[in-house]
């Protein structure tokens, strides 16, 4: 464990410690590449509030739970941007 609490895994300081640990265990890895990857993982976990289009919100609100936690926030952002086509009739 690199931080006092497990909930602190995604802070910048924790990610730097994690990158140093990776480099210590696998010296052939590049520190900046590992740190960038860890930062991208942290960014993918930042909560995004669902703001779905009202016409399809009941349906879309069920979809994020079908995705892995690592993909859920990105999928919510995609679904927030979705706008149903205008009916032609």
Buried (B, 14 or more C-beta within 10 A) or exposed (E): EBBEEEEEBBEEEBBBBBBBEBBEEEEEBEEEEBBEBBBEBBEBEEEBEBEBEEEEEEEBEEBBEEEEEEEBBBBBEBBBEEEEEEEEE
